Amino acid sequence: MFRILTENRNTGAIKRLLRDLGLDYTVYYCEGSWRGQAEKSMLIELDATTEQRAERVARLIKKSNLQQAVLLQEIPGKTRLI
């Protein structure tokens, strides 16, 4: 599973991007900090995708939000639908 943490901005466009790419995702809204400044944040979990695809999505979100960086995490583990 991959996790992208980004500023809570352009949420509609970001969710459209995720759907258009056919990704399975979960979105959480939270608060974070970038260089000591608190900001509203968005955590996006991606399941059943590759590292290359997750990185591509992170870069597209970064560009869309005009950010210096977004955080991409790889979370090891198994997932399954029951």
N, C-alpha and C positions, 0 to 999 in steps of 0.2 A: 504494500500500500504506500502511496505517496501523499504527502501533505504539503499544501502551498499556503503560506501565510502572507497576506497582502493587506493594504489599506482598504477599508470598507468604502469603496468608491466604484461607481459604474457597475453596481451589482447586477442590474438587469442585463447589461451587455455581456458581463462575464458569464452569467448563467446561460445566456443564449449561445455563447461560444462553446461552453461545455456540452450543451445539448447538440449543437450542430456537429461537433466532433464525435458524437456518439459515446461519450464517456459516462460511466456510472460515478456519481459523486454525491457527497454530503457537504452541506455548507453550515458553518457555525458562525455566529456573530459574537464578537468579543472585544476586549480592549487590549491594546498592546502598547509598545513603546519603540520608537525609532530615534536613536541618538538622544535619548533622554526626554523626548517629547511624547506625551501620551497621545494616542490616536485610536479612533474606532477601527477595528480590524475585522478581517474576514478569514476564516480558516476553511480551506477546501480539502476534503479527503477524496482521493481518486483510488478506485479499486480496479483490479483486472486490467492494468495498463503497463506499458514498458517505461523504463527510465527515460528513454529518448522522447517518448510522447509526453510524459509529465514535464520534462524540461522545456519542450516546445510550448506547452500550455503556460508554464510559468513565464517564459519570455514574452508570449503574447499578452498576458495580463500586465506584466511590467510595462510594456509599450503602451497598452491601452490606458493605464493609470498614470503614465508619465512619471514613473518611480525610478529612483536610483537603483533599487534592488527589491526583490521579493525573496522570501525564504522558501526553499524546497527541501523537504525532509523525506528520507526513505525510512519507512517503519517496517522492520522485518516481522514476519508472522504469517500465519495462515488465516484465510477467511473462507467461509462457506455459507451458503444459503440453506436454511433449514425450513 
